[in-house]
Amino acid sequence: MDRSAQRRARSAPPNAEASTAERDWRDVYEKLEVAIKVRHYSPKTLKSYRAWTRKLYGYVRPRAPATLTNEDVKAFLSHLAVEKHVSASSQNQAFNALLFLFRHVLEKEFGQIEGVVRAKRKPNIPTVLSRQEVDRVIAELGYPYDLVAKLLYGCGLRLFECLKLRVQDVNLDMMMLTVHDGKGKKDRTVPLPQTLRTEINLQLEQVAHVHQADLAAGYHGTFLPSALNLKYKNAAKELVWQWLFPAKTLTVVPDTGEHRRFHLHESHVQKAMKQAVQQSRIRKRASAHTLRHSYASHLLQANYDIRTIQELLGHSDVRTTMIYKHTIPSVSIKDAKSPLDL
């Protein structure tokens, strides 16, 4: 079916075949959600994959999911690049979503996808703040956003990694921080800045105070990862499982009516960061993630090994880390020297 025929089919009046296809697609969305939750993928992944599945349906509508082929995927990906002008990263995200859809929901062989028009990848050099600019931004932040920002910059954390920290992830004796379920579901450890020892200790005391108040009020505990709430019945009320940055209010779970404590919402941090950047009069577009970029760039500027920075950031591929080489001045040595003379 050519492009014009597809458009006519989408605008045609509904019929029995279309209604059946819509029901089949609703089943696909449900199976997709189950497949992602079984594999313990993040809610963001579910939201993204579901969105791309809906866009694919809008493109092939009113066809049923069982009739999809590799050619449909190839046409859809090319459509995104040519007509929708999506970025290369968005096209790759769509590809990963549809790969998952075919393999784990439709249970079809995906095969080779060749001949797709590729979206142009533009070099994206991250914005980096100087150390003085970092200090100016943090100075404009109030509690608890100032400590969040210090951990983002001081440990090179992604925002969601920072907000998902729990009491047991902080080791003040060894001054180490354990990051669980980072991007790609990977764990890693990073050193804690010595200058934050007192602030982190005070934050842990504040968490313990909030926890005691929650227990006295009869709350049902914090939100636990995966199925730990079923495996360890009392874990949700244990101090070690409480968030390092708890939300200001309890959350009511719609299905059960339980009152549980979630962590500080990332949108609140982003809003506080935006205001702090404006108030500090920095002439750069900076966000919470800019602090992580600055961490990597400053380590590289201090002559840290690129592989070490890769591990600290939790990058799977060193090529991702190499982008930070573009954020520092290049140094060229015109005259070759012997290592003995260096």
C-alpha positions as CSV (number, residue, x, y, z in Angstrom):
1,M,0.0,0.0,0.0
2,D,1.5,3.4,-1.1
3,R,1.6,6.5,1.1
4,S,-1.5,8.1,-0.4
5,A,-3.5,4.9,-0.1
6,Q,-2.5,4.7,3.6
7,R,-3.8,8.2,4.2
8,R,-7.1,7.5,2.5
9,A,-7.5,4.3,4.6
10,R,-6.9,6.3,7.8
11,S,-9.6,8.9,6.8
12,A,-12.1,6.3,5.7
13,P,-15.2,5.7,7.9
14,P,-14.8,3.0,10.7
15,N,-15.9,-0.5,9.8
16,A,-15.9,-3.9,11.5
17,E,-12.3,-4.6,10.3
18,A,-11.0,-1.4,11.8
19,S,-12.8,-2.0,15.1
20,T,-11.2,-5.4,15.3
21,A,-7.8,-3.9,14.6
22,E,-8.3,-1.3,17.3
23,R,-9.1,-4.0,19.9
24,D,-6.0,-5.9,18.8
25,W,-3.9,-2.8,19.3
26,R,-5.3,-2.3,22.7
27,D,-4.2,-5.8,23.5
28,V,-0.8,-4.9,22.2
29,Y,-0.5,-2.0,24.6
30,E,-1.4,-4.2,27.5
31,K,1.0,-6.9,26.5
32,L,3.7,-4.3,26.0
33,E,3.2,-2.9,29.6
34,V,3.4,-6.4,31.0
35,A,6.5,-7.3,29.0
36,I,8.3,-4.2,30.2
37,K,7.3,-4.6,33.9
38,V,8.3,-8.2,33.9
39,R,11.8,-7.1,32.9
40,H,11.8,-4.4,35.5
41,Y,12.4,-1.6,33.0
42,S,11.9,2.0,34.2
43,P,8.5,3.8,33.9
44,K,10.3,6.2,31.5
45,T,11.0,3.3,29.2
46,L,7.4,2.1,29.4
47,K,6.2,5.6,28.6
48,S,8.6,6.0,25.6
49,Y,7.9,2.5,24.1
50,R,4.2,2.9,24.5
51,A,4.4,6.3,22.7
52,W,6.3,5.0,19.8
53,T,4.0,2.0,19.5
54,R,1.0,4.4,19.3
55,K,2.8,6.4,16.6
56,L,3.4,3.3,14.6
57,Y,-0.3,2.4,14.9
58,G,-1.2,5.9,13.7
59,Y,1.1,5.4,10.7
60,V,-0.2,1.9,9.6
61,R,-3.8,2.4,10.7
62,P,-6.2,0.7,10.3
63,R,-4.1,-2.4,9.8
64,A,-4.0,-5.1,12.6
65,P,-0.7,-5.6,14.5
66,A,-0.5,-9.2,13.2
67,T,0.0,-8.0,9.7
68,L,3.0,-5.8,10.4
69,T,6.3,-6.6,8.6
70,N,9.9,-5.4,8.6
71,E,9.0,-3.2,5.5
72,D,6.4,-1.4,7.7
73,V,9.1,-0.6,10.3
74,K,11.5,0.5,7.6
75,A,8.9,2.8,6.1
76,F,8.0,4.2,9.4
77,L,11.6,5.0,10.4
78,S,12.2,6.7,7.1
79,H,9.0,8.6,7.5
80,L,10.2,9.9,10.9
81,A,13.5,11.2,9.3
82,V,12.1,12.6,6.0
83,E,8.6,13.9,6.9
84,K,8.8,14.4,10.7
85,H,12.4,15.6,10.8
86,V,13.1,13.9,14.0
87,S,16.6,13.8,15.5
88,A,18.9,10.8,15.2
89,S,18.5,10.0,18.8
90,S,14.7,10.0,18.5
91,Q,14.9,7.7,15.4
92,N,17.2,5.3,17.3
93,Q,14.8,5.4,20.3
94,A,11.9,4.5,17.9
95,F,14.0,1.6,16.5
96,N,14.7,0.2,20.0
97,A,11.0,0.5,20.9
98,L,9.9,-1.3,17.8
99,L,12.6,-4.0,18.1
100,F,11.2,-4.7,21.6
101,L,7.6,-4.7,20.3
102,F,8.4,-7.2,17.6
103,R,10.4,-9.6,19.7
104,H,8.6,-9.6,23.0
105,V,5.0,-8.6,22.2
106,L,4.3,-9.6,18.6
107,E,6.8,-12.5,18.9
108,K,8.1,-12.0,15.4
109,E,11.5,-12.2,13.9
110,F,12.8,-8.6,13.5
111,G,15.4,-9.5,10.9
112,Q,17.7,-7.0,9.2
113,I,16.4,-3.4,8.7
114,E,18.4,-2.0,5.8
115,G,17.7,0.9,3.5
116,V,16.3,3.2,6.2
117,V,16.8,6.9,5.6
118,R,18.8,8.0,8.6
119,A,18.2,11.2,10.5
120,K,21.2,13.4,10.5
121,R,23.2,13.3,13.7
122,K,24.4,16.7,14.8
123,P,27.4,17.0,17.0
124,N,26.1,17.9,20.4
125,I,28.8,19.4,22.7
126,P,27.3,19.6,26.2
127,T,27.1,22.9,28.1
128,V,29.6,23.1,30.9
129,L,29.8,25.5,33.8
130,S,33.1,26.7,35.3
131,R,33.7,25.9,39.0
132,Q,32.9,29.5,39.9
133,E,29.6,29.3,38.0
134,V,28.7,26.0,39.7
135,D,29.2,27.7,43.1
136,R,27.1,30.7,42.0
137,V,24.2,28.4,41.0
138,I,24.4,26.4,44.2
139,A,24.5,29.5,46.3
140,E,21.0,30.4,44.9
141,L,19.5,27.1,45.8
142,G,17.6,26.5,49.1
143,Y,17.2,23.2,51.1
144,P,17.2,20.4,50.0
145,Y,17.9,21.4,46.4
146,D,21.4,22.7,47.3
147,L,22.5,19.3,48.5
148,V,21.0,17.6,45.5
149,A,23.0,19.9,43.2
150,K,26.2,19.3,45.2
151,L,25.8,15.6,44.7
152,L,25.0,16.0,41.0
153,Y,28.2,17.9,40.6
154,G,30.3,16.3,43.3
155,C,29.6,12.7,42.2
156,G,28.6,13.1,38.5
157,L,25.1,11.7,39.1
158,R,22.2,11.7,36.7
159,L,19.2,13.5,38.4
160,F,17.1,10.3,38.7
161,E,20.1,8.4,40.2
162,C,20.4,11.1,42.8
163,L,16.8,11.2,43.8
164,K,16.6,7.4,44.0
165,L,19.3,7.2,46.6
166,R,18.3,5.5,49.8
167,V,19.8,5.6,53.3
168,Q,21.7,2.4,52.8
169,D,23.4,3.7,49.7
170,V,25.5,6.2,51.7
171,N,28.7,5.0,53.3
172,L,30.1,7.8,55.4
173,D,32.8,5.6,56.9
174,M,34.3,4.9,53.5
175,M,32.9,8.1,51.9
176,M,31.5,6.1,49.0
177,L,28.1,6.3,47.3
178,T,26.4,3.3,45.7
179,V,24.3,4.0,42.7
180,H,21.7,1.3,42.0
181,D,19.9,0.8,38.7
182,G,21.6,3.5,36.8
183,K,21.0,3.9,33.1
184,G,21.0,0.5,31.6
185,K,20.2,-1.0,35.0
186,K,23.8,-0.9,36.0
187,D,25.2,-0.4,39.5
188,R,28.4,1.5,40.4
189,T,30.1,3.2,43.3
190,V,31.5,6.8,43.3
191,P,33.5,8.6,45.9
192,L,31.7,11.1,48.1
193,P,33.3,14.6,48.4
194,Q,34.8,15.0,51.8
195,T,33.4,18.6,52.0
196,L,29.9,17.1,52.0
197,R,30.3,14.8,55.0
198,T,28.6,17.1,57.5
199,E,25.8,18.1,55.2
200,I,25.0,14.5,54.3
201,N,25.1,13.4,57.9
202,L,22.6,16.2,58.8
203,Q,20.4,15.0,55.9
204,L,20.5,11.4,57.2
205,E,19.4,12.7,60.6
206,Q,16.6,14.7,58.9
207,V,15.5,11.5,57.1
208,A,15.5,9.6,60.4
209,H,13.3,12.3,61.9
210,V,10.8,12.2,59.0
211,H,10.8,8.4,59.2
212,Q,10.0,8.4,62.9
213,A,7.1,10.8,62.3
214,D,5.8,8.6,59.5
215,L,5.9,5.5,61.7
216,A,4.0,7.3,64.5
217,A,1.4,8.4,62.0
218,G,0.9,4.8,60.8
219,Y,2.1,5.1,57.3
220,H,2.6,2.0,55.1
221,G,6.2,2.6,54.3
222,T,8.2,3.8,51.4
223,F,8.0,2.6,47.8
224,L,10.3,-0.4,47.2
225,P,11.9,-1.6,43.9
226,S,10.4,-4.5,42.0
227,A,8.7,-7.1,44.2
228,L,10.7,-6.5,47.4
229,N,7.6,-5.4,49.2
230,L,6.2,-9.0,48.8
231,K,9.5,-10.7,49.6
232,Y,10.4,-8.6,52.7
233,K,7.1,-7.6,54.4
234,N,8.6,-5.0,56.8
235,A,11.4,-3.6,54.6
236,A,9.3,-0.6,53.5
237,K,9.2,0.7,57.1
238,E,12.9,0.1,57.8
239,L,15.1,3.2,57.9
240,V,17.8,1.8,55.5
241,W,15.2,1.7,52.7
242,Q,14.0,5.3,53.1
243,W,14.9,7.8,50.4
244,L,17.8,10.2,51.0
245,F,15.6,13.0,49.6
246,P,12.0,12.1,50.7
247,A,9.0,13.9,49.2
248,K,7.5,16.6,51.4
249,T,4.1,14.9,51.6
250,L,2.9,11.3,51.6
251,T,1.4,9.7,48.4
252,V,-1.9,7.9,48.5
253,V,-1.8,4.7,46.4
254,P,-5.0,4.7,44.3
255,D,-5.6,0.9,44.2
256,T,-5.1,0.3,48.0
257,G,-5.6,3.7,49.7
258,E,-2.2,3.2,51.4
259,H,-0.1,6.3,52.4
260,R,3.5,5.8,51.3
261,R,6.5,8.1,51.0
262,F,8.0,8.8,47.6
263,H,11.2,10.6,46.8
264,L,11.6,14.3,45.9
265,H,10.1,14.8,42.4
266,E,12.6,15.6,39.6
267,S,10.4,18.4,38.3
268,H,10.8,20.3,41.6
269,V,14.6,20.1,41.3
270,Q,14.5,21.2,37.6
271,K,12.3,24.2,38.5
272,A,14.6,25.2,41.4
273,M,17.7,24.8,39.1
274,K,16.1,27.0,36.4
275,Q,15.4,29.8,38.9
276,A,18.9,29.5,40.4
277,V,20.5,29.8,37.0
278,Q,18.5,32.9,36.2
279,Q,19.2,34.5,39.6
280,S,22.9,33.8,39.3
281,R,23.0,35.7,36.0
282,I,24.9,33.0,34.2
283,R,24.8,33.5,30.4
284,K,24.4,29.8,29.7
285,R,21.5,27.4,29.2
286,A,22.0,25.2,32.2
287,S,19.9,22.5,33.9
288,A,20.5,19.8,36.6
289,H,22.2,17.6,34.0
290,T,24.7,20.4,33.3
291,L,26.2,19.7,36.7
292,R,27.0,16.1,35.6
293,H,28.5,17.5,32.4
294,S,30.6,19.9,34.4
295,Y,31.8,17.1,36.7
296,A,33.1,15.1,33.7
297,S,34.7,18.1,32.0
298,H,36.5,19.2,35.2
299,L,37.9,15.7,35.9
300,L,39.2,15.6,32.3
301,Q,40.7,19.0,32.7
302,A,42.4,17.7,35.9
303,N,44.0,15.0,33.7
304,Y,42.0,12.1,35.0
305,D,42.1,9.0,32.7
306,I,39.2,8.8,30.3
307,R,38.5,5.2,31.3
308,T,38.2,6.2,34.9
309,I,35.8,9.0,34.1
310,Q,33.8,6.5,32.0
311,E,33.4,4.2,35.0
312,L,32.5,7.1,37.3
313,L,29.8,8.3,34.9
314,G,28.5,4.8,34.3
315,H,28.9,5.0,30.5
316,S,28.8,1.7,28.6
317,D,30.9,3.0,25.7
318,V,33.9,5.2,26.1
319,R,32.9,7.0,22.9
320,T,30.1,8.6,24.9
321,T,32.7,9.9,27.4
322,M,35.0,11.2,24.7
323,I,32.5,14.0,23.9
324,Y,33.8,15.8,26.9
325,K,37.2,16.3,25.2
326,H,35.4,19.0,23.2
327,T,34.6,21.0,26.3
328,I,38.2,21.7,27.4
329,P,40.9,23.6,25.6
330,S,43.1,21.5,23.3
331,V,46.8,21.4,24.1
332,S,49.2,20.8,21.3
333,I,52.9,20.2,21.6
334,K,54.7,21.3,18.5
335,D,58.2,20.0,19.4
336,A,58.4,16.3,19.9
337,K,60.3,15.3,23.1
338,S,61.7,12.2,24.6
339,P,59.8,10.9,27.6
340,L,63.0,11.4,29.6
341,D,62.8,15.1,29.0
342,L,59.2,15.5,30.1
